[in-house]
């Protein structure tokens, strides 16, 4: 496939930034890059535009650096809360990925962040709080707190059985005859003590 050299006029992910001189397929340059204004052919006249493109690139990168630096400060103060389904043993179904975190940042904080900037060595598979590294820009990194919680409803405490309440009432009622019996026994004892005294008096 024939190649041709072009000068990029815009930042193109995976290819280069403005002012970069790159070799691409001739058809790609002719049918896409040049018609879309993303590149210009490599000619003597166009080389004079390199300084302008380099200046524009420097300004863009400085602006991106400032933006990402401010974003890193903001993200460091946030905690993304992600609800997941779990089994009875508390283990998660599935895992939390960089894409999951990016979606939650958009939903919870209205922050748009490319999932490629979220660095996870491996997906999160445990509940609790985790610290996730964000690589926002060249030399700009920060840490985002991610709290993974179970979305399952908490179990409700069981009510006391009705039979137990009836047993309590029966037990309480059962104590009353004991008090009556005690009073009756005391009365008989008092009468028994009075009879000998009366006999002595005669």
TIMILUM-429747 format. One record per atom (N, C-alpha, C): residue number from 1; residue in one letter; atom name; y, x, z. Coordinates in steps of 0.2 Angstrom, whole numbers, plus 2048, in hexadecimal, padded with zeros to 3 digits. Example, Ala and Ser with C-alpha at 12.3 -4.5 7.8 and 13.67 -1.06 7.14 Angstrom:
// TIMILUM-429747
     n   res   atom    c2    c1    c3
     1     a      N   7E4   842   827
     1     a     CA   7EA   83E   827
     1     a      C   7F0   842   827
     2     s      N   7F5   840   823
     2     s     CA   7FB   844   824
     2     s      C   800   840   827
// end
This chain:
// TIMILUM-429747
     n   res   atom    c2    c1    c3
     1     x      N   7FA   804   800
     1     x     CA   800   800   800
     1     x      C   806   804   800
     2     x      N   80B   804   7FB
     2     x     CA   811   808   7FB
     2     x      C   815   807   801
     3     x      N   818   80C   803
     3     x     CA   81D   80C   809
     3     x      C   824   80D   806
     4     x      N   829   80B   80A
     4     x     CA   830   80C   809
     4     x      C   833   80D   810
     5     x      N   839   811   80F
     5     x     CA   83C   813   815
     5     x      C   843   80E   816
     6     x      N   844   80B   81C
     6     x     CA   849   807   81D
     6     x      C   84D   809   823
     7     x      N   853   807   824
     7     x     CA   857   807   82A
     7     x      C   857   801   82E
     8     x      N   855   800   834
     8     x     CA   855   7FA   837
     8     x      C   85C   7F8   83A
     9     x      N   85E   7F2   839
     9     x     CA   865   7F0   83B
     9     x      C   864   7EC   842
    10     x      N   85E   7EA   844
    10     x     CA   85D   7E6   84A
    10     x      C   857   7E9   84E
    11     x      N   857   7E7   854
    11     x     CA   851   7E9   858
    11     x      C   84B   7E5   856
    12     x      N   845   7E8   854
    12     x     CA   83F   7E5   852
    12     x      C   83A   7E7   857
    13     x      N   837   7E3   85B
    13     x     CA   832   7E5   85F
    13     x      C   82C   7E8   85C
    14     x      N   829   7ED   85D
    14     x     CA   824   7F0   85A
    14     x      C   825   7F5   854
    15     x      N   82B   7F4   852
    15     x     CA   82D   7F8   84C
    15     x      C   833   7FD   84E
    16     x      N   838   7FB   851
    16     x     CA   83E   800   853
    16     x      C   844   7FC   854
    17     x      N   849   800   855
    17     x     CA   850   7FD   857
    17     x      C   855   7FE   852
    18     x      N   85B   7FB   852
    18     x     CA   860   7FC   84D
    18     x      C   861   804   84C
    19     x      N   862   806   846
    19     x     CA   864   80D   844
    19     x      C   85D   811   843
    20     x      N   858   80E   845
    20     x     CA   851   812   844
    20     x      C   84F   812   83D
    21     x      N   84D   818   83B
    21     x     CA   84B   818   834
    21     x      C   843   818   834
    22     x      N   840   813   831
    22     x     CA   839   812   831
    22     x      C   836   811   82A
    23     x      N   830   812   82A
    23     x     CA   82C   811   824
    23     x      C   828   80B   824
    24     x      N   828   806   820
    24     x     CA   825   800   820
    24     x      C   822   7FF   819
    25     x      N   81D   7FA   819
    25     x     CA   81B   7F8   812
    25     x      C   820   7F5   80E
    26     x      N   820   7F7   808
    26     x     CA   826   7F5   803
    26     x      C   826   7EE   803
    27     x      N   821   7EA   803
    27     x     CA   821   7E3   802
    27     x      C   824   7E0   809
    28     x      N   823   7E2   80E
    28     x     CA   825   7E0   815
    28     x      C   82D   7E1   815
    29     x      N   82F   7E7   812
    29     x     CA   836   7E8   812
    29     x      C   83A   7E3   80D
    30     x      N   837   7E3   807
    30     x     CA   83A   7DF   802
    30     x      C   83A   7D8   803
    31     x      N   835   7D5   806
    31     x     CA   834   7CE   807
    31     x      C   836   7CB   80E
    32     x      N   837   7D0   813
    32     x     CA   839   7CD   819
    32     x      C   83E   7D1   81D
    33     x      N   83E   7D7   81E
    33     x     CA   843   7DB   821
    33     x      C   84A   7DB   81E
    34     x      N   84A   7DD   818
    34     x     CA   850   7DD   814
    34     x      C   853   7D6   813
    35     x      N   850   7D1   811
    35     x     CA   852   7CA   810
    35     x      C   855   7C7   817
    36     x      N   852   7C9   81C
    36     x     CA   854   7C6   823
    36     x      C   859   7CA   826
    37     x      N   85C   7CF   823
    37     x     CA   861   7D3   825
    37     x      C   85F   7D7   82B
    38     x      N   858   7D9   82C
    38     x     CA   856   7DD   831
    38     x      C   856   7E4   830
    39     x      N   856   7E6   829
    39     x     CA   856   7ED   827
    39     x      C   85A   7EE   821
    40     x      N   85C   7F4   81F
    40     x     CA   85F   7F5   819
    40     x      C   85B   7FB   815
    41     x      N   85B   7FB   80F
    41     x     CA   858   801   80C
    41     x      C   85B   808   80D
    42     x      N   856   80D   80D
    42     x     CA   859   813   80F
    42     x      C   85C   816   809
    43     x      N   863   816   809
    43     x     CA   867   819   803
    43     x      C   86C   81D   806
    44     x      N   86F   821   802
    44     x     CA   875   825   804
    44     x      C   87B   821   807
    45     x      N   87C   81C   804
    45     x     CA   882   817   806
    45     x      C   880   814   80D
    46     x      N   87A   812   80D
    46     x     CA   878   80F   814
    46     x      C   877   814   81A
    47     x      N   876   81A   818
    47     x     CA   876   81F   81D
    47     x      C   87C   81F   821
    48     x      N   882   81E   81E
    48     x     CA   888   81E   821
    48     x      C   889   819   826
    49     x      N   885   814   826
    49     x     CA   885   80E   82B
    49     x      C   881   810   831
    50     x      N   87E   816   831
    50     x     CA   87A   818   837
    50     x      C   87E   818   83D
    51     x      N   884   81B   83D
    51     x     CA   888   81C   843
    51     x      C   88A   815   846
    52     x      N   88C   810   841
    52     x     CA   88E   80A   844
    52     x      C   888   806   847
    53     x      N   882   807   844
    53     x     CA   87C   804   847
    53     x      C   87A   808   84E
    54     x      N   87B   80E   84E
    54     x     CA   879   812   855
    54     x      C   87E   80F   85A
    55     x      N   884   80E   858
    55     x     CA   889   80C   85D
    55     x      C   888   805   860
    56     x      N   885   801   85B
    56     x     CA   884   7FA   85D
    56     x      C   87D   7FA   861
    57     x      N   879   7FE   860
    57     x     CA   873   7FF   864
    57     x      C   874   801   86B
    58     x      N   879   806   86C
    58     x     CA   87A   809   872
    58     x      C   87E   803   876
    59     x      N   882   7FF   873
    59     x     CA   885   7FA   877
    59     x      C   880   7F4   879
    60     x      N   87B   7F3   874
    60     x     CA   876   7EE   876
    60     x      C   872   7F0   87C
    61     x      N   870   7F6   87C
    61     x     CA   86B   7F9   881
    61     x      C   86F   7F9   888
    62     x      N   875   7FB   887
    62     x     CA   879   7FB   88E
    62     x      C   87A   7F4   891
    63     x      N   87B   7EF   88C
    63     x     CA   87B   7E8   88F
    63     x      C   874   7E6   892
    64     x      N   86F   7E8   88E
    64     x     CA   868   7E6   891
    64     x      C   867   7E9   897
    65     x      N   869   7F0   898
    65     x     CA   868   7F3   89E
    65     x      C   86B   7F0   8A4
    66     x      N   872   7EE   8A3
    66     x     CA   875   7EB   8A8
    66     x      C   872   7E4   8AA
    67     x      N   870   7E0   8A5
    67     x     CA   86D   7DA   8A6
    67     x      C   867   7DA   8AA
    68     x      N   862   7DF   8A8
    68     x     CA   85C   7E0   8AB
    68     x      C   85D   7E3   8B3
    69     x      N   862   7E7   8B3
    69     x     CA   863   7EA   8BA
    69     x      C   865   7E4   8BF
    70     x      N   86A   7DF   8BD
    70     x     CA   86C   7DA   8C1
    70     x      C   866   7D5   8C2
    71     x      N   862   7D4   8BD
    71     x     CA   85C   7D0   8BD
    71     x      C   857   7D3   8C2
    72     x      N   856   7D9   8C3
    72     x     CA   851   7DC   8C7
    72     x      C   853   7DB   8CE
    73     x      N   85A   7DB   8D0
    73     x     CA   85C   7DA   8D7
    73     x      C   85B   7D3   8D8
    74     x      N   85C   7CE   8D4
    74     x     CA   85B   7C7   8D5
    74     x      C   853   7C6   8D6
    75     x      N   84F   7C8   8D2
    75     x     CA   848   7C7   8D2
    75     x      C   845   7CA   8D9
    76     x      N   848   7CF   8DB
    76     x     CA   845   7D3   8E1
    76     x      C   846   7CE   8E7
    77     x      N   84B   7C9   8E7
    77     x     CA   84C   7C5   8ED
    77     x      C   848   7BE   8EC
    78     x      N   844   7BD   8E7
    78     x     CA   841   7B7   8E6
    78     x      C   839   7B7   8E8
    79     x      N   837   7B1   8E9
    79     x     CA   82F   7B1   8EA
    79     x      C   82D   7AB   8E6
    80     x      N   829   7AD   8E1
    80     x     CA   826   7A8   8DC
    80     x      C   820   7A5   8E0
    81     x      N   820   79E   8E0
    81     x     CA   81A   79B   8E4
    81     x      C   816   797   8DE
    82     x      N   810   799   8DE
    82     x     CA   80B   797   8D9
    82     x      C   805   793   8DD
    83     x      N   805   78D   8DB
    83     x     CA   7FF   789   8DE
    83     x      C   7F9   789   8D9
    84     x      N   7F3   78A   8DC
    84     x     CA   7ED   78A   8D8
    84     x      C   7E8   786   8DC
    85     x      N   7E3   784   8D8
    85     x     CA   7DD   780   8DB
    85     x      C   7D8   785   8DE
    86     x      N   7D6   783   8E4
    86     x     CA   7D1   787   8E7
    86     x      C   7CB   783   8E9
    87     x      N   7C5   786   8EA
    87     x     CA   7BF   783   8ED
    87     x      C   7BF   782   8F4
    88     x      N   7BA   77F   8F7
    88     x     CA   7BA   77D   8FE
    88     x      C   7BA   784   902
    89     x      N   7B7   789   8FF
    89     x     CA   7B7   790   902
    89     x      C   7BE   793   902
    90     x      N   7C3   790   8FF
    90     x     CA   7C9   793   8FE
    90     x      C   7CA   798   8F8
    91     x      N   7C5   799   8F4
    91     x     CA   7C5   79D   8EE
    91     x      C   7C9   79A   8E8
    92     x      N   7CD   79E   8E5
    92     x     CA   7D0   79B   8DF
    92     x      C   7CC   79A   8D9
    93     x      N   7CE   794   8D5
    93     x     CA   7CB   793   8CF
    93     x      C   7CF   797   8CA
    94     x      N   7CC   79C   8C6
    94     x     CA   7D0   7A0   8C2
    94     x      C   7D4   7A5   8C5
    95     x      N   7DA   7A7   8C2
    95     x     CA   7DE   7AC   8C4
    95     x      C   7E5   7AC   8C2
    96     x      N   7EA   7AF   8C5
    96     x     CA   7F1   7AF   8C4
    96     x      C   7F2   7B5   8BF
    97     x      N   7F5   7B4   8B9
    97     x     CA   7F6   7B9   8B4
    97     x      C   7FE   7BA   8B3
    98     x      N   7FF   7BF   8AF
    98     x     CA   807   7C1   8AE
    98     x      C   80A   7BB   8AB
    99     x      N   806   7B7   8A6
    99     x     CA   809   7B1   8A3
    99     x      C   80A   7AC   8A8
   100     x      N   806   7AB   8AD
   100     x     CA   806   7A6   8B2
   100     x      C   80D   7A7   8B6
   101     x      N   80E   7AE   8B8
   101     x     CA   814   7AF   8BC
   101     x      C   81A   7AE   8B7
   102     x      N   81A   7B0   8B1
   102     x     CA   820   7AF   8AD
   102     x      C   822   7A8   8AC
   103     x      N   81C   7A3   8AC
   103     x     CA   81E   79C   8AB
   103     x      C   821   799   8B2
   104     x      N   81E   79C   8B7
   104     x     CA   821   79A   8BE
   104     x      C   828   79C   8BF
   105     x      N   82A   7A2   8BD
   105     x     CA   831   7A4   8BD
   105     x      C   835   79F   8B9
   106     x      N   833   79D   8B3
   106     x     CA   837   799   8AF
   106     x      C   838   792   8B2
   107     x      N   832   78F   8B5
   107     x     CA   832   789   8B8
   107     x      C   836   789   8BF
   108     x      N   834   78E   8C3
   108     x     CA   837   78E   8CA
   108     x      C   83E   790   8CA
   109     x      N   840   795   8C6
   109     x     CA   847   798   8C7
   109     x      C   84B   798   8C0
   110     x      N   848   795   8BB
   110     x     CA   84B   795   8B4
   110     x      C   84D   79C   8B2
   111     x      N   848   7A1   8B3
   111     x     CA   849   7A8   8B1
   111     x      C   844   7A9   8AB
   112     x      N   846   7AB   8A6
   112     x     CA   842   7AD   8A0
   112     x      C   840   7B4   8A0
   113     x      N   83A   7B6   8A1
   113     x     CA   838   7BD   8A1
   113     x      C   831   7BE   89D
   114     x      N   832   7C2   898
   114     x     CA   82C   7C4   894
   114     x      C   826   7C6   899
   115     x      N   820   7C3   898
   115     x     CA   81A   7C5   89C
   115     x      C   818   7CC   89B
   116     x      N   81A   7CF   896
   116     x     CA   819   7D6   895
   116     x      C   81C   7DB   89A
   117     x      N   822   7D8   89D
   117     x     CA   825   7DC   8A2
   117     x      C   822   7DB   8A9
   118     x      N   81E   7D6   8AA
   118     x     CA   81A   7D5   8B0
   118     x      C   814   7D9   8B0
   119     x      N   814   7DE   8B4
   119     x     CA   80E   7E3   8B4
   119     x      C   809   7E1   8BA
   120     x      N   803   7DF   8B8
   120     x     CA   7FE   7DE   8BC
   120     x      C   7F8   7E2   8BA
   121     x      N   7F5   7E6   8BF
   121     x     CA   7F0   7EA   8BD
   121     x      C   7EA   7E6   8BC
   122     x      N   7E9   7E0   8C0
   122     x     CA   7E4   7DB   8BE
   122     x      C   7E7   7D4   8C1
   123     x      N   7E4   7CF   8BE
   123     x     CA   7E6   7C8   8C0
   123     x      C   7E5   7C7   8C8
   124     x      N   7EA   7C3   8CB
   124     x     CA   7E9   7C1   8D2
   124     x      C   7E4   7BC   8D3
   125     x      N   7DF   7BE   8D7
   125     x     CA   7DA   7B9   8D9
   125     x      C   7D9   7B7   8E0
   126     x      N   7DE   7B8   8E4
   126     x     CA   7DE   7B7   8EB
   126     x      C   7E4   7B3   8ED
   127     x      N   7E4   7AE   8F2
   127     x     CA   7EA   7AB   8F5
   127     x      C   7EE   7B0   8F9
   128     x      N   7F4   7AE   8FA
   128     x     CA   7F8   7B2   8FE
   128     x      C   7FE   7B5   8FA
   129     x      N   801   7BA   8FE
   129     x     CA   807   7BD   8FB
   129     x      C   806   7C3   8F7
   130     x      N   808   7C4   8F1
   130     x     CA   807   7CA   8ED
   130     x      C   80E   7CD   8EB
   131     x      N   80E   7D4   8EA
   131     x     CA   814   7D7   8E7
   131     x      C   812   7D9   8E0
   132     x      N   816   7D7   8DB
   132     x     CA   815   7D8   8D4
   132     x      C   81A   7DC   8D1
   133     x      N   818   7E2   8CE
   133     x     CA   81D   7E6   8CB
   133     x      C   820   7E3   8C4
   134     x      N   827   7E3   8C3
   134     x     CA   82A   7E1   8BD
   134     x      C   82D   7E7   8BA
   135     x      N   82B   7E9   8B4
   135     x     CA   82E   7EE   8B0
   135     x      C   833   7EB   8AB
   136     x      N   839   7EA   8AD
   136     x     CA   83E   7E6   8A9
   136     x      C   841   7EA   8A3
   137     x      N   842   7F1   8A4
   137     x     CA   845   7F5   89F
   137     x      C   844   7FC   8A1
   138     x      N   846   800   89C
   138     x     CA   845   808   89D
   138     x      C   848   80A   8A4
   139     x      N   844   80C   8A9
   139     x     CA   847   80E   8AF
   139     x      C   849   808   8B4
   140     x      N   848   802   8B2
   140     x     CA   84A   7FC   8B6
   140     x      C   843   7F9   8B8
   141     x      N   841   7F9   8BE
   141     x     CA   83B   7F6   8C1
   141     x      C   83D   7F3   8C7
   142     x      N   83A   7ED   8C9
   142     x     CA   83B   7EA   8D0
   142     x      C   834   7E7   8D2
   143     x      N   834   7E4   8D8
   143     x     CA   82E   7E1   8DA
   143     x      C   82F   7D9   8DB
   144     x      N   82B   7D5   8D9
   144     x     CA   82B   7CE   8DA
   144     x      C   826   7CC   8DF
   145     x      N   828   7C8   8E4
   145     x     CA   823   7C5   8E8
   145     x      C   820   7BE   8E5
   146     x      N   81A   7BE   8E5
   146     x     CA   816   7B8   8E3
   146     x      C   811   7B6   8E8
   147     x      N   813   7AF   8EA
   147     x     CA   80E   7AC   8EF
   147     x      C   80A   7A7   8EC
   148     x      N   803   7A8   8ED
   148     x     CA   7FE   7A4   8E9
   148     x      C   7FC   79F   8EF
   149     x      N   7FC   799   8EE
   149     x     CA   7FA   794   8F3
   149     x      C   7F5   78F   8F0
   150     x      N   7F2   78C   8F4
   150     x     CA   7ED   787   8F2
   150     x      C   7F0   780   8F0
   151     x      N   7EF   77D   8EB
   151     x     CA   7F2   776   8E9
   151     x      C   7ED   771   8EC
   152     x      N   7E8   772   8EF
   152     x     CA   7E3   76D   8F1
   152     x      C   7E6   76A   8F8
   153     x      N   7E6   763   8F8
   153     x     CA   7E8   760   8FF
   153     x      C   7E5   763   905
   154     x      N   7E9   764   90A
   154     x     CA   7E6   766   910
   154     x      C   7E1   761   913
   155     x      N   7DC   762   916
   155     x     CA   7D7   75D   919
   155     x      C   7DA   75A   91F
   156     x      N   7D9   753   91F
   156     x     CA   7DC   74F   925
   156     x      C   7D8   74F   92B
   157     x      N   7DB   750   931
   157     x     CA   7D7   750   937
   157     x      C   7D3   749   938
   158     x      N   7CD   74A   93A
   158     x     CA   7C9   744   93B
   158     x      C   7CB   740   941
   159     x      N   7CB   739   941
   159     x     CA   7CD   735   946
   159     x      C   7C7   734   94B
   160     x      N   7C9   733   951
   160     x     CA   7C4   733   957
   160     x      C   7BF   72C   955
   161     x      N   7B9   72D   956
   161     x     CA   7B4   727   955
   161     x      C   7B6   721   959
   162     x      N   7B5   71B   957
   162     x     CA   7B7   715   95B
   162     x      C   7B2   715   961
   163     x      N   7AB   717   960
   163     x     CA   7A7   716   965
   163     x      C   7A9   71B   96B
   164     x      N   7AC   720   96A
   164     x     CA   7AE   725   96F
   164     x      C   7B4   721   973
   165     x      N   7B8   71E   970
   165     x     CA   7BD   71A   974
   165     x      C   7BB   715   978
   166     x      N   7B5   711   975
   166     x     CA   7B2   70C   979
   166     x      C   7AF   70F   97F
   167     x      N   7AC   715   97E
   167     x     CA   7A8   718   984
   167     x      C   7AD   71A   989
   168     x      N   7B3   71C   987
   168     x     CA   7B8   71E   98C
   168     x      C   7BA   718   990
   169     x      N   7BB   712   98D
   169     x     CA   7BD   70C   990
   169     x      C   7B8   709   995
   170     x      N   7B2   70A   993
   170     x     CA   7AC   708   997
   170     x      C   7AC   70C   99D
   171     x      N   7AD   713   99C
   171     x     CA   7AC   717   9A2
   171     x      C   7B2   716   9A7
   172     x      N   7B8   714   9A4
   172     x     CA   7BD   713   9A9
   172     x      C   7BC   70C   9AD
   173     x      N   7B9   707   9A9
   173     x     CA   7B7   701   9AD
   173     x      C   7B2   702   9B2
   174     x      N   7AD   706   9B0
   174     x     CA   7A8   707   9B4
   174     x      C   7A9   70A   9BB
   175     x      N   7AF   70D   9BC
   175     x     CA   7B2   710   9C2
   175     x      C   7B4   70B   9C7
   176     x      N   7B6   705   9C4
   176     x     CA   7B9   700   9C9
   176     x      C   7B4   6FE   9CE
   177     x      N   7AE   6FC   9CC
   177     x     CA   7A9   6FA   9D1
   177     x      C   7A8   6FF   9D6
   178     x      N   7A8   706   9D4
   178     x     CA   7A7   70B   9D9
   178     x      C   7AC   70B   9DF
   179     x      N   7B2   709   9DD
   179     x     CA   7B8   709   9E2
   179     x      C   7B7   703   9E6
   180     x      N   7B5   6FD   9E3
   180     x     CA   7B3   6F7   9E7
   180     x      C   7AE   6F8   9EC
   181     x      N   7A9   6FB   9EA
   181     x     CA   7A3   6FD   9EE
   181     x      C   7A5   701   9F4
   182     x      N   7A9   706   9F2
   182     x     CA   7AB   70A   9F8
   182     x      C   7AF   707   9FD
   183     x      N   7B4   702   9FB
   183     x     CA   7B8   6FE   9FF
   183     x      C   7B3   6FA   A04
   184     x      N   7AE   6F7   A00
   184     x     CA   7AA   6F2   A04
   184     x      C   7A6   6F6   A09
   185     x      N   7A3   6FC   A07
   185     x     CA   7A0   700   A0C
   185     x      C   7A4   702   A12
   186     x      N   7AA   704   A11
   186     x     CA   7AF   706   A16
   186     x      C   7B0   700   A1B
   187     x      N   7B0   6FA   A18
   187     x     CA   7B1   6F4   A1D
   187     x      C   7AB   6F3   A21
   188     x      N   7A5   6F3   A1E
   188     x     CA   79F   6F3   A22
   188     x      C   79F   6F8   A28
   189     x      N   7A1   6FE   A26
   189     x     CA   7A1   703   A2B
   189     x      C   7A5   702   A31
   190     x      N   7AB   6FF   A30
   190     x     CA   7B0   6FD   A35
   190     x      C   7AD   6F8   A39
   191     x      N   7AA   6F3   A36
   191     x     CA   7A7   6ED   A3A
   191     x      C   7A2   6F0   A3F
   192     x      N   79E   6F5   A3C
   192     x     CA   798   6F7   A40
   192     x      C   79B   6FB   A46
   193     x      N   7A0   6FE   A45
   193     x     CA   7A3   702   A4B
   193     x      C   7A6   6FE   A50
   194     x      N   7A9   6F8   A4E
   194     x     CA   7AC   6F3   A53
   194     x      C   7A7   6F0   A57
   195     x      N   7A1   6EE   A55
   195     x     CA   79C   6EB   A59
   195     x      C   79A   6EE   A5F
   196     x      N   798   6F5   A5F
   196     x     CA   797   6F8   A65
   196     x      C   79C   6F8   A6A
   197     x      N   7A2   6F8   A68
   197     x     CA   7A8   6F8   A6D
   197     x      C   7A9   6F2   A70
   198     x      N   7A7   6EC   A6C
   198     x     CA   7A8   6E6   A6F
   198     x      C   7A2   6E5   A75
   199     x      N   79C   6E7   A73
   199     x     CA   797   6E7   A78
   199     x      C   798   6EA   A7E
   200     x      N   79B   6F0   A7E
   200     x     CA   79D   6F4   A84
   200     x      C   7A2   6F0   A89
   201     x      N   7A7   6ED   A85
   201     x     CA   7AC   6E9   A89
   201     x      C   7A9   6E3   A8D
   202     x      N   7A3   6E0   A8B
   202     x     CA   7A0   6DB   A8F
   202     x      C   79D   6DE   A95
// end
